[in-house]
Amino acid sequence: MALTRPPKTFPTQYWHALEDGRIQCDVCPRACKLRDGQQGLCFVRANVDNKIVLTTYGRSSGYCMDPIEKKPLNHFLPGSSVLSFGTAGCNLACKFCQNWDISKSREFDTLADKAMPETIAKAAKQLGCKSIAFTYNDPVVFMEYAMDVADACGELDIATVAVTAGYICPEPRKEFFAHMDAANVDLKAFTEEFYHKITGSHLEPVLDTLIYLKKETNVWFELTTLLIPDENDSSAEIEAMSQWIYDNLGPDVPLHFTAFHPDWKMRDKPPTPPATLTRAREIALKNGLHYVYTGNVHDESGGSTYCTGCSKKIIGRDWYVMTRYDLDDSGHCIHCGTLCSGVFKGPSGDWGAKRQMVRLRDWEKSGGNP
């Protein structure tokens, strides 16, 4: 696709020139090969003057204060608020995309809010957010902007969270995750057929990213699988996926099974029955995973955390409202002393289920008053 209205651009480093005059983007395994003026499939990385540039630096589709559990992260600063934002575009082509108006956008007018990294970090601090999440669309495609925001956040002791499909090449992956404190990675299915047919990508690079995160980084990460009826919800596939997670990532990486609702190009599919999520959770627990959750449905049992030592409920959740918190400040069960895996710093937060839109331009004009 050609740029119809060239925006301001930001230089990038992960690309190389080809002998035929095209430039190859090396951020993700898609390896888009672009002639001058063309955009990659992600829409936000383009060949301008024979260099790959980022066209959405400093521009966002909007900011919102969310519960951290909505990312979903159940073991990272529970109960706290997170300032969430995204840009536009995506490097996958998921037919079921639930944020398609942002991730599939081809309009620069989608990016209505503008803010530099330092402004975002200061806003998060003043708004009382413990972290910032790069979400709504995959931060891999705007990694330079995300990393600069992360650096600004680090100066103010604000954590950074990547909500990502993990579809990224090894070299940029190393740099990108070096700036992140936590991640939720979409493991969209456990078959190459699903990845190729439904997402236009491949499974193996995602598995490589998960192994990299576990073995080579200190990033706290959790997994999410959106279960779609008759596509990736068979007991055999969930069994295979659970066993792979246990063998390669260990039992303490939280896994979220979430409910699909008809959207984008899969409106012909029915919503996921709650019983499917419960069955998936039981299979994963049977295979030795310690922390398995159900999401996008009302299921207090499936949304709560249980101690691996005494089996008592140690974090109760009703949707995003915390109903119980039986951990000490460092994450140990107050009943038996067993450590709950995760990142816990002091008492739990009390943000609850609130969702608050934030206009950073208005916030700046008001002198930084929420």
Beta strands, then each sheet from edge to edge (+ up, - down):
strand 1: 10-11
strand 2: 15-17
strand 3: 23-25
strand 4: 33-34
strand 5: 45-47
strand 6: 52-54
strand 7: 59-60
strand 8: 62-67
strand 9: 81-86
strand 10: 113-114
strand 11: 131-134
strand 12: 159-164
strand 13: 182-186
strand 14: 220-227
strand 15: 255-259
strand 16: 292-295
strand 17: 305-306
strand 18: 313-318
strand 19: 321-325
strand 20: 356-358
sheet 1: 1+ 6- 5+
sheet 2: 2+ 3- 4+
sheet 3: 7+ 10-
sheet 4: 16+ 15+ 14+ 13+ 12+ 11+ 9+ 8- 20+
sheet 5: 17+ 18- 19+
end
